């Protein structure tokens, strides 16, 4: 009988904890968003461009393989254009980010032309410029007054 009472008490305790945890969750409204929440928010056009940049830049950085960058050149230019034309989240809705996005669009268009030249040295240099500019824009998104370095 003692074991049944302990089992029932443990079961009741677990049920109470689960019920308490579920009922104490607080829904966040847009005005209650904290700095920690910004890390979990997404900026979809940035994320789309980031995927293309990662697919293009890592093979070049890791083993001087420019094939993925060449294959993704037009897609990166298209993604940069879509990003430029997308509404900006309030946090990054400023002249500096707008100028950087315009520069990214221009530089990705130049990159498409550079890829067509088949000059691997120029392609690599152009890809590095794109990568650095992308990270400047990404930094504006993740910035909370401190520098964050997102490594590739």
C-alpha positions as CSV (number, residue, x, y, z in Angstrom):
1,X,0.0,0.0,0.0
2,X,2.9,2.3,0.8
3,X,4.3,1.9,-2.7
4,X,0.9,2.7,-4.2
5,X,0.7,5.9,-2.2
6,X,4.3,6.9,-3.3
7,X,3.4,6.2,-6.9
8,X,0.3,8.2,-6.7
9,X,2.1,11.1,-5.0
10,X,4.9,11.1,-7.6
11,X,2.3,11.0,-10.4
12,X,0.4,13.9,-8.8
13,X,3.6,15.8,-8.4
14,X,4.6,15.3,-12.1
15,X,1.1,16.2,-13.2
16,X,1.3,19.4,-11.1
17,X,4.6,20.4,-12.5
18,X,3.5,19.8,-16.1
19,X,0.3,21.8,-15.5
20,X,2.2,24.6,-13.9
21,X,4.7,24.8,-16.7
22,X,2.0,24.9,-19.3
23,X,-0.2,27.5,-17.6
24,X,2.7,29.8,-16.8
25,X,3.9,30.2,-20.3
26,X,3.6,33.9,-21.4
27,X,2.9,34.8,-25.0
28,X,5.1,37.6,-26.3
29,X,3.6,40.4,-28.2
30,X,5.6,42.4,-30.7
31,X,6.2,45.2,-28.1
32,X,7.6,42.6,-25.6
33,X,10.3,41.3,-27.9
34,X,13.6,41.2,-26.0
35,X,17.1,41.4,-27.4
36,X,17.4,37.6,-26.8
37,X,14.4,37.0,-29.0
38,X,16.0,38.9,-31.9
39,X,18.5,36.0,-32.1
40,X,15.7,33.6,-32.9
41,X,13.9,35.9,-35.3
42,X,14.5,35.6,-39.0
43,X,15.0,38.0,-41.8
44,X,14.0,35.7,-44.7
45,X,15.7,37.5,-47.6
46,X,18.9,37.5,-45.6
47,X,18.6,33.8,-44.8
48,X,18.0,33.0,-48.5
49,X,21.0,35.0,-49.6
50,X,23.1,33.5,-46.8
51,X,22.4,29.9,-48.0
52,X,23.6,30.8,-51.5
53,X,26.6,32.6,-50.1
54,X,27.5,29.7,-47.9
55,X,27.2,27.2,-50.8
56,X,29.4,29.5,-52.9
57,X,32.0,30.7,-50.5
58,X,32.8,27.6,-48.4
59,X,34.1,25.5,-51.2
60,X,36.2,28.5,-52.4
61,X,37.5,29.2,-48.9
62,X,38.1,25.6,-48.0
63,X,39.7,24.3,-51.3
64,X,39.8,27.1,-53.9
65,X,36.8,25.5,-55.6
66,X,34.9,28.2,-57.5
67,X,32.5,25.9,-59.4
68,X,29.6,26.4,-56.9
69,X,30.1,30.2,-56.9
70,X,30.1,30.3,-60.6
71,X,26.9,28.1,-60.7
72,X,25.2,30.3,-58.1
73,X,26.2,33.7,-59.5
74,X,22.9,34.5,-61.1
75,X,20.9,33.1,-58.2
76,X,22.9,35.4,-55.8
77,X,22.2,38.4,-58.0
78,X,18.5,37.5,-58.0
79,X,18.5,37.0,-54.3
80,X,20.2,40.3,-53.7
81,X,17.6,42.0,-55.8
82,X,14.8,40.4,-53.9
83,X,16.4,41.3,-50.6
84,X,16.8,45.0,-51.7
85,X,13.2,45.1,-52.7
86,X,11.8,43.4,-49.6
87,X,10.4,45.4,-46.7
88,X,13.1,46.1,-44.1
89,X,12.5,45.0,-40.5
90,X,12.4,48.0,-38.2
91,X,15.7,47.2,-36.6
92,X,17.6,47.6,-39.9
93,X,15.4,50.1,-41.6
94,X,18.0,52.8,-42.0
95,X,20.1,54.5,-44.7
96,X,23.2,52.5,-44.0
97,X,21.6,49.1,-44.5
98,X,19.6,50.4,-47.5
99,X,22.9,51.5,-49.1
100,X,24.6,48.2,-48.3
101,X,21.8,46.3,-49.9
102,X,22.0,48.4,-53.0
103,X,25.7,47.9,-53.1
104,X,25.2,44.1,-52.7
105,X,22.8,44.1,-55.6
106,X,25.3,46.1,-57.7
107,X,28.2,43.8,-56.6
108,X,26.3,40.6,-57.4
109,X,25.5,41.9,-60.8
110,X,29.2,42.6,-61.3
111,X,30.0,39.2,-60.0
112,X,27.8,37.6,-62.7
113,X,29.8,39.5,-65.3
114,X,33.1,38.5,-63.7
115,X,32.1,34.9,-63.7
116,X,31.4,35.1,-67.4
117,X,35.0,36.4,-67.9
118,X,36.3,33.0,-66.6
119,X,39.2,34.8,-64.7
120,X,39.4,32.7,-61.6
121,X,41.6,35.2,-59.7
122,X,39.0,38.0,-60.3
123,X,36.1,35.7,-59.5
124,X,37.7,34.8,-56.1
125,X,38.4,38.5,-55.3
126,X,34.9,39.5,-56.2
127,X,33.5,36.6,-54.1
128,X,35.5,37.8,-51.1
129,X,34.1,41.3,-51.6
130,X,30.5,39.9,-51.7
131,X,31.1,37.8,-48.6
132,X,32.5,40.7,-46.6
133,X,29.6,43.0,-47.6
134,X,27.1,40.3,-46.8
135,X,28.6,40.0,-43.3
136,X,28.4,43.7,-42.8
137,X,24.7,43.6,-43.5
138,X,24.3,40.5,-41.3
139,X,26.1,42.3,-38.5
140,X,23.6,45.1,-38.6
141,X,20.8,42.5,-38.0
142,X,22.6,40.7,-35.2
143,X,24.1,43.8,-33.6
144,X,23.0,44.9,-30.2
145,X,25.7,47.5,-29.8
146,X,28.4,44.8,-29.6
147,X,30.3,43.1,-32.4
148,X,29.3,39.6,-33.3
149,X,31.5,37.6,-35.7
150,X,29.7,34.9,-37.6
151,X,32.4,32.6,-39.0
152,X,32.2,30.8,-42.3
